[in-house]
Amino acid sequence: MLFSSIPGLEETKGKLVNAIKKDHLAHALLFHGKEGSPTLSLALALATYVNCTQPGESDSCGTCPSCLKMEKLIHPDLNFVMPLPAPPKSKEKEKEADANEDKVDHLASWRSFVREKTYGNFPDWNAHLGSKKPLSISKNAARQIVKTLSLKSFEGGYKMMLIWAPETMHPSAANALLKILEEPPAKTLFLMVSQHPETLLTTILSRTQKIHVRSFSDEEVQNYLIRSGLSSTVAAQQIAPLADGNLREAIQLSQNVADKNTLLFRDWLRDCYAVDIPALLRFSEQLSFTGKEAQKSLLLTGVNVIRESLLNRAQVPELMRTDEADREFIVKFSSSVLTDEKLSKLYTLLNEAHYHIERNANAKILFLDLAFSLARIIKAG
């Protein structure tokens, strides 16, 4: 992973590179940010730069043996710890699990996950493992960290330990790391990547240098989607506001979003207002056969329409992110009988529906119920 492969965030990249050049890099770093931000990407890019044998002014060379190993995530001095399913508690089952564990290469699964879904979240990792059990970082994993870092570096550079989702550490695991975090061996680098740093133990937080990773801007999301060939320029312009800085969401939307989502939402609202029950039934039936991401993208389009309508009513068009093709509908929608209070209620309903779709609610029932709820708010006196 190179810094150049991460869209934007030049200010954060510059600070990390300067810290390395001036030898001011802390031995324990906590990269934290919202879902879809490049927390993991920046940690990997930093790990690549630190051990690059021919580093440039602002990035790794990408061609030396160390960089090539880092690209494949097989560098012997880069170690990974990530949450895994908890082992069975009974001794017999534990022995059976240990026997099966030899057949499961979690590290290989992790490498493929990072390459395929660099901006993936915790549920993505759980789904990638195909596990239905809760995931956590156990005390045994913490002991392994201490054991691994007590050994010398294979290639003479930094020995690095990347801990993904450290908030899932069992308290006993976190406590087992306190001493080595306080007094690590020479040339040891801890890289922690978290979306929920507030849940970490204070004793862990106090031993790390916190690096807040902001979300992507709309322009950065657009450039990434276009440069990666994931969507056309027009589609990227529509997706970026919906993703709201979340590149994971943007990538998923690029695979499912239709260019006419705003028009679809507009027509659905008209049916809601008219309480056209046959049309609403047909719509819910049709939408139930689409994928979850397509359903979520429609709801996100609705959320964006409400947001843009509120901005239009507040007379701050410079903050609106909708393209000109959809602006006319937004202006008419916000200038209708809808009040700020009604728009806020619609916004809340759409967000709640998105939450329930994410958690596998029945789409047919949800969208039909949502349609009636929207109608009640729109038609209320």
HELIX and SHEET records of a PDB file:
HELIX    1   1 PHE A    3  SER A    5  5                                   3    
HELIX    2   2 GLU A   10  LYS A   21  1                                  12    
HELIX    3   3 THR A   39  ASN A   51  1                                  13    
HELIX    4   4 PRO A   65  GLU A   71  1                                   7    
HELIX    5   5 LYS A   91  GLU A  101  1                                  11    
HELIX    6   6 HIS A  106  GLU A  116  1                                  11    
HELIX    7   7 PHE A  122  LEU A  129  1                                   8    
HELIX    8   8 LYS A  139  LEU A  149  1                                  11    
HELIX    9   9 PRO A  166  THR A  168  5                                   3    
HELIX   10  10 PRO A  171  GLU A  182  1                                  12    
HELIX   11  11 PRO A  197  THR A  199  5                                   3    
HELIX   12  12 THR A  202  LEU A  205  1                                   4    
HELIX   13  13 ASP A  218  ARG A  227  1                                  10    
HELIX   14  14 THR A  233  ALA A  243  1                                  11    
HELIX   15  15 LEU A  247  ASN A  256  1                                  10    
HELIX   16  16 ASN A  261  ALA A  274  1                                  14    
HELIX   17  17 ILE A  277  SER A  288  1                                  12    
HELIX   18  18 LYS A  292  ARG A  313  1                                  22    
HELIX   19  19 PRO A  317  LEU A  319  5                                   3    
HELIX   20  20 GLU A  324  SER A  334  1                                  11    
HELIX   21  21 ASP A  340  GLU A  358  1                                  19    
HELIX   22  22 ALA A  363  LYS A  379  1                                  17    
SHEET    1   A 5 LEU A  78  VAL A  81  0                                        
SHEET    2   A 5 LYS A 159  TRP A 164  1                                        
SHEET    3   A 5 THR A 188  SER A 194  1                                        
SHEET    4   A 5 ALA A  28  HIS A  32  1                                        
SHEET    5   A 5 GLN A 209  HIS A 212  1                                        
SHEET    1   B 2 LEU A  84  PRO A  85  0                                        
SHEET    2   B 2 LEU A 135  SER A 136 -1                                        
END                                                                             
